């Protein structure tokens, strides 16, 4: 299984495991209704590549777009 991180529109993160992004989301106990609150899902190795920008209310890839 692989480790994933769910990046929520609220600026929080949740770690989960599964054979795919969809499987990890399901194993974490989330259903289809929760997808509306998800910004994106990434492998946990990439977790530190993103930070939440409180001004724009969005996740920013700090490797691609550093301040």
C-alpha positions, 0 to 999 in steps of 0.5 A, spaced: 500 500 500 502 507 498 501 513 503 497 519 501 495 525 503 488 529 502 489 536 502 482 539 504 480 546 501 479 548 509 487 548 509 488 542 513 491 535 511 489 528 512 494 522 511 491 515 509 493 509 506 491 505 500 492 501 493 490 508 489 488 515 491 480 512 491 482 506 495 485 510 500 480 516 500 475 510 502 479 506 507 480 513 511 472 513 511 470 518 506 464 517 501 463 521 495 460 527 499 466 529 502 470 529 495 466 536 494 471 539 500 477 536 497 482 540 493 487 534 491 490 528 493 498 527 493 503 521 495 505 522 502 512 523 499 510 530 496 506 532 502 512 538 504 512 540 497 505 544 499 503 550 504 496 553 505 496 560 503 491 564 507 490 570 503 488 566 497 485 560 501 489 555 496 495 550 496 501 552 493 507 548 491 513 551 494 518 547 489 514 550 483 512 557 486 517 559 492 515 566 495 
